[in-house]
Amino acid sequence: MSAALPQSPNAPAGAAAPGLPLAAGTPGAPTAPQAFDVPRSHPRVAGAPRLTAAQGELLREITVLDEYGEQRAIHIPAERPLTVFIDKRELVTLMTLGASPELLVLGYLLNQRLVTNVAEVESITVDWEVGAAAVKTHGGIADLAEKTARRVVTTGCGQGTVFGDAMSQLGGVRLPSAASARIRQSTLHALLEQMRQRNSIHRKAGSVHGCALFQGNHGPQGHRTAVPAPPGGSTATWGGPALPCELLMFVEDVGRHNAIDTIAGWMGLHGVAGGDKTFYTTGRLTSEMVMKAAQMGVPIIVSRNGVTAMGHGLAEQLGMTLFGRAANRHFLCYTGFERFDSEPEPQRAAVRVVAG
C-alpha cells in the first residue's frame, strides 16, 4: 500500500537532537517531569539522517470524580497515533506519547532490522498535524515487502508487532564475554536509586513505561578501584568502594516497546555501543524485549517487573543477565549469574513475636 504524506520542513542538519531538555538541576531547567532526558550531549555519527524536532503535549488535564464524590483535576498521558511511511509506502501505526518520535521511528527500523545502519536513512520528518512520520532512505530498502510479510503479534502494550525476519536474525547476535561485561551489586543499587528519585511522567500521571540506558562499572571480576561519579551519575557508597553509575538516556512512552526503540534510535544516531551498558525498564521482560536488547548489544537488563519463560529462555541462550523485581535494594537475578559480582546484604535477624 502506498500513500503520499504532507511534508514538514526538515530541521537543519546541525539541529539539536529532538526532544532534548535541559538536564535536571541546571539553571532554567523546567520543574515539570520530562519524558525524554539525555544529561549530556553526544556527537552524531557521520552520515546521520536529518531529523525534525516535532513536539506535542505530553500530559492532558481532565476532571475526575473520586470515591468520596469529589471532583478534582488530574493529568493523564497524551497518547496519539503515528503512522510511519518509508519512501511513501505505509509501514505501521505506532501509538505513542510522542516524547521523541523521530528517534522512536529510527529505533523501530533498526530493531526490526529493516535498516542495519542509520546512514541508510536520509531523513525522518514527523508532522503531528497529520499524525505521520515520513522516512526517506538513500537507496530504498531491498525486499521490504518480503521482510514485512510475516508478522508476529507480541505482548506489547496495545498490540505489538515483530517482523519474522528480525526474529530469525538472532543467531548472529554476539555479546561481550562475562569477563568484560559485568555488574556489581553496589552499581545495581545505584542504578535503582537513580530511577527511584526521577521526577517522571509516571509519577505524575501513571499509565506509561520508562526505559533507561546506563553506563556503569563493567570491569573484570574483582576490580575494586574507587572512582568518582561521572557527570549526571550517582556514586554507590555501600558494599565497598565507590562505583559510578551514569545515566546516558531516559525515555517514557505508553508502551515499553516504544521506549526501548527510542533508546535504540538514540544509540544508532550517536554511535553508542551497547556492550558496556545496562538497560533498565519498568516493563516485564518478555522474549521480544530481551530480543531487542540483544540486538542493541546490551548484555545486562534490569526490570522493575518480572520475566516470562520465553524471555528467560532466550536470555539463557544468548548469555544475557536478567534482573527482575528490582526496586530499592531488592532484586532477583534470573539468568547470567556469571556476569554478576554479588555483594550479599546482611541477613536480617528473625523477629520473635511473644504472645501477651
DANORSUL-V327567 format. One line per field, one symbol per residue. ss: DSSP state (H for helix, E for strand, - for the rest). burial: # if it has 24 or more other C-alpha atoms within 12 Angstrom, else .. A space follows every 10 residues. Layout:
ss=???
burial=???
This chain:
ss=-E-------- ---------- ---------- -----EE--- ---------E E-------EE EEEEE----- EEEEEEE--E EEEEEE--EE EEEEEE---- HHHHHHHHHH H------HHH EEEEEEE--- -EEEEEE--- ---HHHH--- EEEE-----E EEEHHHHH-H HH-------- --EEHHHHHH HHHHHHH--- HHHHH---EE EEEEEE---- ---------- --EEEE---- --EEEEEEEE EEE--HHHHH HHHHHHHHHH ------EEEE E---E-HHHH HHHHH----E EEE---E-HH HHHHHHHH-- EEEEEEE--E EEEEE-HHHE E--------- ------
burial=....#.#..# ......#### ####...... ..#######. ...#...### ######.##. .......... .....##### ########## ########## ########## ########## ########.. #######... #.....##.. .....##..# ###.###..# ..#.####.. ########## #####..### ##..#.#### #########. .......... .#####..#. .######### ########## ########## .######### ########## ########## ########.. ######.### #######.#. ########## #......... ......
